[in-house]
């Protein structure tokens, strides 16, 4: 109320150049899209290869120091991965590699991306085909979380990001072995942006006036839905499907369907 | 028939370390997954930033020199992008930056990734939660396609990758302006791998024997489906939904549903 909407500053990394009318820099929109993405693609540069490497990971925005932060506030990104993976090793090496008596280094430079495809847009010309989509990109420095309480906080928000309230409705507390075998990366965000495409077909004038084309080419939108089906319990499950799971499925299916169909009409 | 299955050689870039029993190196599996991905995340290093950049792009595997190549053969990846984008500029610069009298440089090092989430796996412990998924990664060198015929070939396979047979059922031929404003990147692949997770919940023994946990935690699988809805024609469309679109929707929906449900049972 009365507060300004925070936006990520435009840098050479995050500035959307093509179709910049579709660009969004608002923290809230970007953070919400990250949190609703089942997988995030995380890119980093290993020290021994010409290629950047992309790993799919699970993550959520959070603020351990200020847990009351909302999605419109500056936040960190917590990523779940594995001690043995190459990325963790690089992040740990970077972390330790601090100058004599100097400050801790800022971490491993990473780029994080996620996209939802909402519709296939079939235009008269192949070159005007498009997708409705929501995509997001973040840039920042990743470090390994060492603090046990912060690791626990990250595991809780990441688990709840998969299914709302799943953390406290799963077996608690975590065992020592579980905590030890789990590594969490914390990304301190430097910039980010999102890009949304909505609406219907956008045909060129000369194609609309091309009678032969209009009499032969079907034009329109094919909506793409993501949905969650009936829960399939394990053979040994003894519990009714809990309300948080039922509600999660209902909300997931409704929100996706409504967004996809409303986006076409924009 | 009688031919060996080709596999990408394991390098330090593409070797799957964590859960290596889930790794797949067969060209056919990897290429098929790329071709069925609506978006590919492409990562590269711009010359003026510490961060790798990820751009979502559309692409298909192909072989312009040997169009009869099948998915099990060595192939190139064709990516559709924009002249104005940062990546294209870098690829073009790299392309021109050849040594005096020497060979053309090999191009811009890129990593390409795509993932499908097929199910959410809810275990007794939060730490045994997982996804069923299919993910793929490719590494290679990207160059701009200059040859008009090769650009046309790439546009055709990329358009048909969105909806089977869409190229020839859209307005033909492309205009000069369309061809000029379109840039295609060709990635010469050096290595790749895929990783699949299927099956159901995998609980630890101590959780299965924990009566309190088994009496309170719901365990099971939530299948995630991707589906295409009823086609929504433009207001000016004059054509019946063509068979290739109808069949594409039916195949897309059936194949996705069947895969997701059969993967859970593995």
Interface residues (C-beta under 8 A of the other chain):
Chain A: X12 X13 X17 X18 X38 X39 X41 X43 X44 X45 X46 X48 X49 X50 X51 X52 X53 X54 X56 X58 X82 X84 X85 X86 X109 X110 X111 X112 X113 X115 X117 X120 X122 X123 X124 X125 X126 X127 X129 X131 X133 X135 X137 X139 X155 X159 X162 X163 X166 X167 X169 X170 X171 X174 X175 X178 X181 X182 X200 X201 X203 X207 X208 X210 X213 X214 X215 X216 X217 X218 X219 X220 X221 X222 X223 X224 X225 X226 X227 X228 X229 X230 X231 X232 X233 X234 X236 X237 X238 X239 X240 X241 X242 X245 X249 X260 X264
Chain B: X12 X13 X17 X18 X38 X39 X41 X43 X44 X45 X46 X48 X49 X50 X51 X52 X53 X54 X55 X56 X58 X82 X84 X85 X86 X109 X110 X111 X112 X113 X115 X117 X120 X122 X123 X124 X125 X126 X127 X129 X131 X133 X135 X137 X139 X155 X159 X162 X163 X166 X167 X169 X170 X171 X174 X175 X178 X181 X182 X200 X201 X203 X207 X208 X210 X213 X214 X215 X216 X217 X218 X219 X220 X221 X222 X223 X224 X225 X226 X227 X228 X229 X230 X231 X232 X233 X234 X236 X237 X238 X239 X240 X241 X242 X245 X249 X260 X264
